[in-house]
Amino acid sequence: MHPLVKLAKNTVETYIKEGKLISPPGDLTPEMTEKAGTFVSIKKRGELRGCIGTFLPTTQNVAHEIIQNAISAATQDPRFSPIHASELSELEYSVDVLSQPEKVEGYEELNPKKYGVIVESENRRGLLLPDLEGVNTVEEQIRIAMLKTGISSAENIELYRFEVKRYK
């Protein structure tokens, strides 16, 4: 198991079992010392069980970002009830570390397998990670990102793309 994924798993298990927030490991890997947005995805029997993240860094490094987002994915994803201790043995984790988002001028600069997308309208932003099962077109990717934050097709939007390093 990759150290970033192990950190997410240990964070969730400690928080759910003991109600405690863990500290980053003493021997940070090079990836953990970077500043970047991260997403923690949790699946149970292949189905999404929680996914929360930050598209820009909000803490001092990736290790802290993962700890914060792992707890949020396990307990705060509005699509799911909080994870219960009885589920812990059935969970699988993945961690995405995001590149800095870059503005794009049109759909032709996007690719749902390679790039994640951020759709922005006024002060609302919808984000969708790249290379998700069942998302095969740019149009579908943008539609889902807009739905997530309630942006209608009538609104003017700005598009951003980013790449991820996905750890499982």
PyMOL CGO cylinders between C-alpha atoms (Angstrom):
from pymol import cmd
from pymol.cgo import CYLINDER

trace = [
    CYLINDER, 0.00, 0.00, 0.00, 1.38, 3.42, -0.99, 0.3, 1, 1, 1, 1, 1, 1,
    CYLINDER, 1.38, 3.42, -0.99, 2.27, 5.64, 2.01, 0.3, 1, 1, 1, 1, 1, 1,
    CYLINDER, 2.27, 5.64, 2.01, -0.33, 8.27, 0.99, 0.3, 1, 1, 1, 1, 1, 1,
    CYLINDER, -0.33, 8.27, 0.99, -3.08, 5.64, 0.89, 0.3, 1, 1, 1, 1, 1, 1,
    CYLINDER, -3.08, 5.64, 0.89, -1.88, 4.13, 4.16, 0.3, 1, 1, 1, 1, 1, 1,
    CYLINDER, -1.88, 4.13, 4.16, -2.07, 7.61, 5.77, 0.3, 1, 1, 1, 1, 1, 1,
    CYLINDER, -2.07, 7.61, 5.77, -5.68, 8.03, 4.57, 0.3, 1, 1, 1, 1, 1, 1,
    CYLINDER, -5.68, 8.03, 4.57, -6.64, 4.55, 5.85, 0.3, 1, 1, 1, 1, 1, 1,
    CYLINDER, -6.64, 4.55, 5.85, -4.94, 5.04, 9.23, 0.3, 1, 1, 1, 1, 1, 1,
    CYLINDER, -4.94, 5.04, 9.23, -6.57, 8.46, 9.59, 0.3, 1, 1, 1, 1, 1, 1,
    CYLINDER, -6.57, 8.46, 9.59, -10.08, 7.13, 9.00, 0.3, 1, 1, 1, 1, 1, 1,
    CYLINDER, -10.08, 7.13, 9.00, -9.65, 4.03, 11.15, 0.3, 1, 1, 1, 1, 1, 1,
    CYLINDER, -9.65, 4.03, 11.15, -8.21, 5.97, 14.10, 0.3, 1, 1, 1, 1, 1, 1,
    CYLINDER, -8.21, 5.97, 14.10, -10.85, 8.68, 13.85, 0.3, 1, 1, 1, 1, 1, 1,
    CYLINDER, -10.85, 8.68, 13.85, -13.78, 6.27, 13.55, 0.3, 1, 1, 1, 1, 1, 1,
    CYLINDER, -13.78, 6.27, 13.55, -12.58, 3.82, 16.25, 0.3, 1, 1, 1, 1, 1, 1,
    CYLINDER, -12.58, 3.82, 16.25, -11.08, 6.27, 18.76, 0.3, 1, 1, 1, 1, 1, 1,
    CYLINDER, -11.08, 6.27, 18.76, -12.38, 9.73, 17.81, 0.3, 1, 1, 1, 1, 1, 1,
    CYLINDER, -12.38, 9.73, 17.81, -8.77, 10.91, 17.55, 0.3, 1, 1, 1, 1, 1, 1,
    CYLINDER, -8.77, 10.91, 17.55, -7.02, 12.98, 14.92, 0.3, 1, 1, 1, 1, 1, 1,
    CYLINDER, -7.02, 12.98, 14.92, -3.66, 11.45, 13.97, 0.3, 1, 1, 1, 1, 1, 1,
    CYLINDER, -3.66, 11.45, 13.97, -0.50, 13.40, 13.22, 0.3, 1, 1, 1, 1, 1, 1,
    CYLINDER, -0.50, 13.40, 13.22, 1.44, 12.96, 10.01, 0.3, 1, 1, 1, 1, 1, 1,
    CYLINDER, 1.44, 12.96, 10.01, 4.15, 10.29, 10.20, 0.3, 1, 1, 1, 1, 1, 1,
    CYLINDER, 4.15, 10.29, 10.20, 7.53, 11.47, 11.45, 0.3, 1, 1, 1, 1, 1, 1,
    CYLINDER, 7.53, 11.47, 11.45, 9.26, 10.35, 8.26, 0.3, 1, 1, 1, 1, 1, 1,
    CYLINDER, 9.26, 10.35, 8.26, 7.37, 12.18, 5.53, 0.3, 1, 1, 1, 1, 1, 1,
    CYLINDER, 7.37, 12.18, 5.53, 7.79, 10.84, 1.99, 0.3, 1, 1, 1, 1, 1, 1,
    CYLINDER, 7.79, 10.84, 1.99, 8.70, 13.45, -0.66, 0.3, 1, 1, 1, 1, 1, 1,
    CYLINDER, 8.70, 13.45, -0.66, 5.07, 13.52, -1.89, 0.3, 1, 1, 1, 1, 1, 1,
    CYLINDER, 5.07, 13.52, -1.89, 3.84, 14.29, 1.63, 0.3, 1, 1, 1, 1, 1, 1,
    CYLINDER, 3.84, 14.29, 1.63, 5.99, 17.42, 1.93, 0.3, 1, 1, 1, 1, 1, 1,
    CYLINDER, 5.99, 17.42, 1.93, 4.58, 19.09, -1.21, 0.3, 1, 1, 1, 1, 1, 1,
    CYLINDER, 4.58, 19.09, -1.21, 1.78, 21.67, -1.12, 0.3, 1, 1, 1, 1, 1, 1,
    CYLINDER, 1.78, 21.67, -1.12, -1.15, 20.55, -3.27, 0.3, 1, 1, 1, 1, 1, 1,
    CYLINDER, -1.15, 20.55, -3.27, -4.85, 19.91, -3.21, 0.3, 1, 1, 1, 1, 1, 1,
    CYLINDER, -4.85, 19.91, -3.21, -5.83, 16.30, -2.55, 0.3, 1, 1, 1, 1, 1, 1,
    CYLINDER, -5.83, 16.30, -2.55, -8.93, 14.14, -2.81, 0.3, 1, 1, 1, 1, 1, 1,
    CYLINDER, -8.93, 14.14, -2.81, -9.53, 11.07, -0.70, 0.3, 1, 1, 1, 1, 1, 1,
    CYLINDER, -9.53, 11.07, -0.70, -11.95, 8.53, -2.18, 0.3, 1, 1, 1, 1, 1, 1,
    CYLINDER, -11.95, 8.53, -2.18, -13.37, 5.68, -0.14, 0.3, 1, 1, 1, 1, 1, 1,
    CYLINDER, -13.37, 5.68, -0.14, -15.12, 2.71, -1.74, 0.3, 1, 1, 1, 1, 1, 1,
    CYLINDER, -15.12, 2.71, -1.74, -17.00, -0.21, -0.25, 0.3, 1, 1, 1, 1, 1, 1,
    CYLINDER, -17.00, -0.21, -0.25, -17.38, -3.31, -2.45, 0.3, 1, 1, 1, 1, 1, 1,
    CYLINDER, -17.38, -3.31, -2.45, -16.45, -1.21, -5.49, 0.3, 1, 1, 1, 1, 1, 1,
    CYLINDER, -16.45, -1.21, -5.49, -19.09, 1.47, -4.81, 0.3, 1, 1, 1, 1, 1, 1,
    CYLINDER, -19.09, 1.47, -4.81, -18.26, 5.02, -3.76, 0.3, 1, 1, 1, 1, 1, 1,
    CYLINDER, -18.26, 5.02, -3.76, -18.73, 5.49, -0.01, 0.3, 1, 1, 1, 1, 1, 1,
    CYLINDER, -18.73, 5.49, -0.01, -17.20, 8.96, 0.39, 0.3, 1, 1, 1, 1, 1, 1,
    CYLINDER, -17.20, 8.96, 0.39, -15.07, 11.42, -1.57, 0.3, 1, 1, 1, 1, 1, 1,
    CYLINDER, -15.07, 11.42, -1.57, -13.98, 14.85, -0.37, 0.3, 1, 1, 1, 1, 1, 1,
    CYLINDER, -13.98, 14.85, -0.37, -11.04, 17.01, -1.26, 0.3, 1, 1, 1, 1, 1, 1,
    CYLINDER, -11.04, 17.01, -1.26, -9.47, 20.34, -1.90, 0.3, 1, 1, 1, 1, 1, 1,
    CYLINDER, -9.47, 20.34, -1.90, -8.51, 21.59, -5.36, 0.3, 1, 1, 1, 1, 1, 1,
    CYLINDER, -8.51, 21.59, -5.36, -5.94, 23.99, -3.91, 0.3, 1, 1, 1, 1, 1, 1,
    CYLINDER, -5.94, 23.99, -3.91, -3.82, 23.41, -0.81, 0.3, 1, 1, 1, 1, 1, 1,
    CYLINDER, -3.82, 23.41, -0.81, -5.40, 24.58, 2.46, 0.3, 1, 1, 1, 1, 1, 1,
    CYLINDER, -5.40, 24.58, 2.46, -2.79, 23.21, 4.89, 0.3, 1, 1, 1, 1, 1, 1,
    CYLINDER, -2.79, 23.21, 4.89, 1.00, 23.21, 5.15, 0.3, 1, 1, 1, 1, 1, 1,
    CYLINDER, 1.00, 23.21, 5.15, 1.55, 20.02, 3.13, 0.3, 1, 1, 1, 1, 1, 1,
    CYLINDER, 1.55, 20.02, 3.13, -0.01, 17.00, 1.40, 0.3, 1, 1, 1, 1, 1, 1,
    CYLINDER, -0.01, 17.00, 1.40, 0.17, 14.87, 4.58, 0.3, 1, 1, 1, 1, 1, 1,
    CYLINDER, 0.17, 14.87, 4.58, -2.03, 17.33, 6.51, 0.3, 1, 1, 1, 1, 1, 1,
    CYLINDER, -2.03, 17.33, 6.51, -4.28, 17.75, 3.46, 0.3, 1, 1, 1, 1, 1, 1,
    CYLINDER, -4.28, 17.75, 3.46, -4.86, 13.97, 3.32, 0.3, 1, 1, 1, 1, 1, 1,
    CYLINDER, -4.86, 13.97, 3.32, -5.65, 13.76, 7.05, 0.3, 1, 1, 1, 1, 1, 1,
    CYLINDER, -5.65, 13.76, 7.05, -8.20, 16.56, 6.79, 0.3, 1, 1, 1, 1, 1, 1,
    CYLINDER, -8.20, 16.56, 6.79, -9.82, 15.20, 3.61, 0.3, 1, 1, 1, 1, 1, 1,
    CYLINDER, -9.82, 15.20, 3.61, -9.86, 11.56, 4.78, 0.3, 1, 1, 1, 1, 1, 1,
    CYLINDER, -9.86, 11.56, 4.78, -11.91, 12.50, 7.85, 0.3, 1, 1, 1, 1, 1, 1,
    CYLINDER, -11.91, 12.50, 7.85, -14.22, 14.66, 5.74, 0.3, 1, 1, 1, 1, 1, 1,
    CYLINDER, -14.22, 14.66, 5.74, -14.69, 11.87, 3.17, 0.3, 1, 1, 1, 1, 1, 1,
    CYLINDER, -14.69, 11.87, 3.17, -15.54, 9.40, 5.95, 0.3, 1, 1, 1, 1, 1, 1,
    CYLINDER, -15.54, 9.40, 5.95, -17.86, 11.66, 7.95, 0.3, 1, 1, 1, 1, 1, 1,
    CYLINDER, -17.86, 11.66, 7.95, -18.95, 14.74, 5.97, 0.3, 1, 1, 1, 1, 1, 1,
    CYLINDER, -18.95, 14.74, 5.97, -19.79, 13.68, 2.39, 0.3, 1, 1, 1, 1, 1, 1,
    CYLINDER, -19.79, 13.68, 2.39, -23.43, 14.81, 2.11, 0.3, 1, 1, 1, 1, 1, 1,
    CYLINDER, -23.43, 14.81, 2.11, -24.26, 11.96, -0.27, 0.3, 1, 1, 1, 1, 1, 1,
    CYLINDER, -24.26, 11.96, -0.27, -23.61, 9.30, 2.38, 0.3, 1, 1, 1, 1, 1, 1,
    CYLINDER, -23.61, 9.30, 2.38, -24.11, 8.60, 6.06, 0.3, 1, 1, 1, 1, 1, 1,
    CYLINDER, -24.11, 8.60, 6.06, -20.90, 8.72, 8.14, 0.3, 1, 1, 1, 1, 1, 1,
    CYLINDER, -20.90, 8.72, 8.14, -18.79, 5.58, 7.99, 0.3, 1, 1, 1, 1, 1, 1,
    CYLINDER, -18.79, 5.58, 7.99, -19.38, 3.19, 10.88, 0.3, 1, 1, 1, 1, 1, 1,
    CYLINDER, -19.38, 3.19, 10.88, -16.67, 1.13, 12.61, 0.3, 1, 1, 1, 1, 1, 1,
    CYLINDER, -16.67, 1.13, 12.61, -18.32, -2.10, 11.39, 0.3, 1, 1, 1, 1, 1, 1,
    CYLINDER, -18.32, -2.10, 11.39, -17.51, -1.10, 7.77, 0.3, 1, 1, 1, 1, 1, 1,
    CYLINDER, -17.51, -1.10, 7.77, -13.79, -0.40, 8.19, 0.3, 1, 1, 1, 1, 1, 1,
    CYLINDER, -13.79, -0.40, 8.19, -12.57, -3.83, 7.08, 0.3, 1, 1, 1, 1, 1, 1,
    CYLINDER, -12.57, -3.83, 7.08, -14.50, -3.54, 3.79, 0.3, 1, 1, 1, 1, 1, 1,
    CYLINDER, -14.50, -3.54, 3.79, -13.17, -0.15, 2.69, 0.3, 1, 1, 1, 1, 1, 1,
    CYLINDER, -13.17, -0.15, 2.69, -10.72, 0.65, -0.08, 0.3, 1, 1, 1, 1, 1, 1,
    CYLINDER, -10.72, 0.65, -0.08, -8.96, 4.00, -0.33, 0.3, 1, 1, 1, 1, 1, 1,
    CYLINDER, -8.96, 4.00, -0.33, -7.40, 6.07, -3.08, 0.3, 1, 1, 1, 1, 1, 1,
    CYLINDER, -7.40, 6.07, -3.08, -5.69, 9.44, -2.91, 0.3, 1, 1, 1, 1, 1, 1,
    CYLINDER, -5.69, 9.44, -2.91, -5.42, 11.93, -5.76, 0.3, 1, 1, 1, 1, 1, 1,
    CYLINDER, -5.42, 11.93, -5.76, -2.82, 14.70, -5.58, 0.3, 1, 1, 1, 1, 1, 1,
    CYLINDER, -2.82, 14.70, -5.58, -3.84, 17.55, -7.88, 0.3, 1, 1, 1, 1, 1, 1,
    CYLINDER, -3.84, 17.55, -7.88, -1.73, 19.77, -10.08, 0.3, 1, 1, 1, 1, 1, 1,
    CYLINDER, -1.73, 19.77, -10.08, -2.34, 23.51, -10.04, 0.3, 1, 1, 1, 1, 1, 1,
    CYLINDER, -2.34, 23.51, -10.04, -5.57, 24.18, -12.03, 0.3, 1, 1, 1, 1, 1, 1,
    CYLINDER, -5.57, 24.18, -12.03, -5.11, 26.02, -15.34, 0.3, 1, 1, 1, 1, 1, 1,
    CYLINDER, -5.11, 26.02, -15.34, -7.78, 27.99, -17.16, 0.3, 1, 1, 1, 1, 1, 1,
    CYLINDER, -7.78, 27.99, -17.16, -8.89, 26.64, -20.54, 0.3, 1, 1, 1, 1, 1, 1,
    CYLINDER, -8.89, 26.64, -20.54, -10.73, 28.41, -23.31, 0.3, 1, 1, 1, 1, 1, 1,
    CYLINDER, -10.73, 28.41, -23.31, -12.87, 25.55, -24.56, 0.3, 1, 1, 1, 1, 1, 1,
    CYLINDER, -12.87, 25.55, -24.56, -13.87, 21.91, -24.57, 0.3, 1, 1, 1, 1, 1, 1,
    CYLINDER, -13.87, 21.91, -24.57, -11.13, 20.99, -27.05, 0.3, 1, 1, 1, 1, 1, 1,
    CYLINDER, -11.13, 20.99, -27.05, -8.52, 21.57, -24.32, 0.3, 1, 1, 1, 1, 1, 1,
    CYLINDER, -8.52, 21.57, -24.32, -10.17, 18.99, -22.05, 0.3, 1, 1, 1, 1, 1, 1,
    CYLINDER, -10.17, 18.99, -22.05, -9.98, 15.20, -21.94, 0.3, 1, 1, 1, 1, 1, 1,
    CYLINDER, -9.98, 15.20, -21.94, -11.97, 13.35, -19.25, 0.3, 1, 1, 1, 1, 1, 1,
    CYLINDER, -11.97, 13.35, -19.25, -9.44, 10.51, -19.08, 0.3, 1, 1, 1, 1, 1, 1,
    CYLINDER, -9.44, 10.51, -19.08, -6.41, 12.80, -18.62, 0.3, 1, 1, 1, 1, 1, 1,
    CYLINDER, -6.41, 12.80, -18.62, -7.74, 15.96, -16.94, 0.3, 1, 1, 1, 1, 1, 1,
    CYLINDER, -7.74, 15.96, -16.94, -10.09, 16.72, -14.11, 0.3, 1, 1, 1, 1, 1, 1,
    CYLINDER, -10.09, 16.72, -14.11, -12.33, 19.74, -14.63, 0.3, 1, 1, 1, 1, 1, 1,
    CYLINDER, -12.33, 19.74, -14.63, -13.45, 22.67, -12.51, 0.3, 1, 1, 1, 1, 1, 1,
    CYLINDER, -13.45, 22.67, -12.51, -16.53, 24.55, -13.68, 0.3, 1, 1, 1, 1, 1, 1,
    CYLINDER, -16.53, 24.55, -13.68, -16.90, 28.00, -12.15, 0.3, 1, 1, 1, 1, 1, 1,
    CYLINDER, -16.90, 28.00, -12.15, -19.81, 30.44, -12.26, 0.3, 1, 1, 1, 1, 1, 1,
    CYLINDER, -19.81, 30.44, -12.26, -19.75, 33.52, -10.06, 0.3, 1, 1, 1, 1, 1, 1,
    CYLINDER, -19.75, 33.52, -10.06, -18.68, 32.20, -6.64, 0.3, 1, 1, 1, 1, 1, 1,
    CYLINDER, -18.68, 32.20, -6.64, -19.63, 28.53, -7.19, 0.3, 1, 1, 1, 1, 1, 1,
    CYLINDER, -19.63, 28.53, -7.19, -17.27, 25.79, -8.31, 0.3, 1, 1, 1, 1, 1, 1,
    CYLINDER, -17.27, 25.79, -8.31, -17.97, 22.22, -9.31, 0.3, 1, 1, 1, 1, 1, 1,
    CYLINDER, -17.97, 22.22, -9.31, -15.11, 19.76, -9.67, 0.3, 1, 1, 1, 1, 1, 1,
    CYLINDER, -15.11, 19.76, -9.67, -14.86, 16.32, -11.20, 0.3, 1, 1, 1, 1, 1, 1,
    CYLINDER, -14.86, 16.32, -11.20, -11.75, 14.16, -11.02, 0.3, 1, 1, 1, 1, 1, 1,
    CYLINDER, -11.75, 14.16, -11.02, -10.34, 12.62, -14.22, 0.3, 1, 1, 1, 1, 1, 1,
    CYLINDER, -10.34, 12.62, -14.22, -10.58, 9.03, -15.38, 0.3, 1, 1, 1, 1, 1, 1,
    CYLINDER, -10.58, 9.03, -15.38, -13.80, 8.13, -13.58, 0.3, 1, 1, 1, 1, 1, 1,
    CYLINDER, -13.80, 8.13, -13.58, -15.72, 5.02, -14.57, 0.3, 1, 1, 1, 1, 1, 1,
    CYLINDER, -15.72, 5.02, -14.57, -18.68, 5.90, -16.80, 0.3, 1, 1, 1, 1, 1, 1,
    CYLINDER, -18.68, 5.90, -16.80, -17.46, 9.41, -17.64, 0.3, 1, 1, 1, 1, 1, 1,
    CYLINDER, -17.46, 9.41, -17.64, -16.25, 9.18, -21.23, 0.3, 1, 1, 1, 1, 1, 1,
    CYLINDER, -16.25, 9.18, -21.23, -16.94, 12.59, -22.79, 0.3, 1, 1, 1, 1, 1, 1,
    CYLINDER, -16.94, 12.59, -22.79, -16.01, 16.17, -21.97, 0.3, 1, 1, 1, 1, 1, 1,
    CYLINDER, -16.01, 16.17, -21.97, -19.70, 17.10, -22.10, 0.3, 1, 1, 1, 1, 1, 1,
    CYLINDER, -19.70, 17.10, -22.10, -20.60, 14.48, -19.48, 0.3, 1, 1, 1, 1, 1, 1,
    CYLINDER, -20.60, 14.48, -19.48, -17.70, 15.54, -17.26, 0.3, 1, 1, 1, 1, 1, 1,
    CYLINDER, -17.70, 15.54, -17.26, -18.76, 19.20, -17.37, 0.3, 1, 1, 1, 1, 1, 1,
    CYLINDER, -18.76, 19.20, -17.37, -22.46, 18.33, -16.87, 0.3, 1, 1, 1, 1, 1, 1,
    CYLINDER, -22.46, 18.33, -16.87, -21.69, 16.34, -13.71, 0.3, 1, 1, 1, 1, 1, 1,
    CYLINDER, -21.69, 16.34, -13.71, -19.37, 19.05, -12.33, 0.3, 1, 1, 1, 1, 1, 1,
    CYLINDER, -19.37, 19.05, -12.33, -22.11, 21.66, -12.89, 0.3, 1, 1, 1, 1, 1, 1,
    CYLINDER, -22.11, 21.66, -12.89, -24.76, 19.45, -11.24, 0.3, 1, 1, 1, 1, 1, 1,
    CYLINDER, -24.76, 19.45, -11.24, -22.61, 18.99, -8.14, 0.3, 1, 1, 1, 1, 1, 1,
    CYLINDER, -22.61, 18.99, -8.14, -22.79, 22.68, -7.34, 0.3, 1, 1, 1, 1, 1, 1,
    CYLINDER, -22.79, 22.68, -7.34, -26.09, 23.72, -8.94, 0.3, 1, 1, 1, 1, 1, 1,
    CYLINDER, -26.09, 23.72, -8.94, -24.73, 25.62, -11.93, 0.3, 1, 1, 1, 1, 1, 1,
    CYLINDER, -24.73, 25.62, -11.93, -27.35, 25.69, -14.70, 0.3, 1, 1, 1, 1, 1, 1,
    CYLINDER, -27.35, 25.69, -14.70, -26.61, 25.36, -18.42, 0.3, 1, 1, 1, 1, 1, 1,
    CYLINDER, -26.61, 25.36, -18.42, -27.91, 28.93, -18.92, 0.3, 1, 1, 1, 1, 1, 1,
    CYLINDER, -27.91, 28.93, -18.92, -25.10, 30.43, -16.80, 0.3, 1, 1, 1, 1, 1, 1,
    CYLINDER, -25.10, 30.43, -16.80, -21.79, 31.70, -18.09, 0.3, 1, 1, 1, 1, 1, 1,
    CYLINDER, -21.79, 31.70, -18.09, -19.02, 29.40, -16.95, 0.3, 1, 1, 1, 1, 1, 1,
    CYLINDER, -19.02, 29.40, -16.95, -15.25, 29.36, -16.78, 0.3, 1, 1, 1, 1, 1, 1,
    CYLINDER, -15.25, 29.36, -16.78, -13.39, 26.09, -17.19, 0.3, 1, 1, 1, 1, 1, 1,
    CYLINDER, -13.39, 26.09, -17.19, -10.18, 24.91, -15.55, 0.3, 1, 1, 1, 1, 1, 1,
    CYLINDER, -10.18, 24.91, -15.55, -8.32, 21.66, -15.94, 0.3, 1, 1, 1, 1, 1, 1,
    CYLINDER, -8.32, 21.66, -15.94, -5.89, 19.83, -13.72, 0.3, 1, 1, 1, 1, 1, 1,
    CYLINDER, -5.89, 19.83, -13.72, -4.03, 16.55, -13.67, 0.3, 1, 1, 1, 1, 1, 1,
    CYLINDER, -4.03, 16.55, -13.67, -3.78, 14.11, -10.80, 0.3, 1, 1, 1, 1, 1, 1,
    CYLINDER, -3.78, 14.11, -10.80, -1.37, 11.55, -9.48, 0.3, 1, 1, 1, 1, 1, 1,
    CYLINDER, -1.37, 11.55, -9.48, -3.65, 8.75, -8.28, 0.3, 1, 1, 1, 1, 1, 1,
    CYLINDER, -3.65, 8.75, -8.28, -2.46, 6.43, -5.53, 0.3, 1, 1, 1, 1, 1, 1,
    CYLINDER, -2.46, 6.43, -5.53, -4.35, 3.23, -4.65, 0.3, 1, 1, 1, 1, 1, 1,
]
cmd.load_cgo(trace, "trace")
